[in-house]
Amino acid sequence: MREEMTVENPFRNDGPMDKAIPWISALLAVALAVAAATSGIGSIIKAIAVLACASILARAVYLIVRRRRTSQ
């Protein structure tokens, strides 16, 4: 007899992607902010990139800390 194979959703709560997305977001935000800061674009755009990076980092840190507190 043949068994039904099911694949678990990696985006479910406490799934592998749910845990990895804040880390990926933080790394990508920092990389893009560094790229913008070192490029030859205007200072207003650089400031916007740094502010966007700070807000994304704050959200990622919040999600990481919240997940660690609820898992204990």
N, C-alpha and C positions, 0 to 999 in steps of 0.2 A: 504494500500500500504506500501511497505517496503522501508525505507530510506537507502541510501548508507552511511555506516560509514567509515570515513577516520581518520587515525591516523597521527598527525603531526610529522614530523621528529624532534626528540629532539636535533639533532646535527646541525640543521639549524643555520644560522646567528642569533644571539640574542636568541637562544633557551636555554632551561635550562642547557643542557650539555655543550653548548658552553660557558656559563657563569661559570660553575663549574669546567671545566677542568684545568684552570690555578691554582685555589686554590687546587685542588686535587694533581696536579703535584708538587706544592710547598711543601705541607705537606708530600707527599711521598718522595721527595728528601731530606728533612730535616731528616725524620725518618731513611732513609737508610744511610745518612752521619753520624748521631749520632751512629747508630748501627756499622758502620765500624770503627768509631773513638774509640769506647769503646771496640772493639773486640781485639783479640790478633794477628791481622795480621800485616804485615810489614808496615813500615812508608811510603814507596813509594805508596803502595795501599791506605793507609789512605789519603795521599795527593791527589791522583787521585780522590778519592771519594769526598773529600771536594771541589776540583775544579769543578767536575761535578755538585755537589749540587749548587755551586755558579752560574754556568752558567744556570742551570734550574731555579733557583730562579730569576735571572735577566730577563730571558725570561717571566716568569710568572708575575713578577711585571710590565714589559713593557706591556703585554697584558691587565692586569687589569687597569692600568692607561690609556691606549689608549681607552679602552672601556668606561671608565667613562668620558673622555673628549669628545668623539664623541656622547655620549648619552645626554649631557647637551644642 
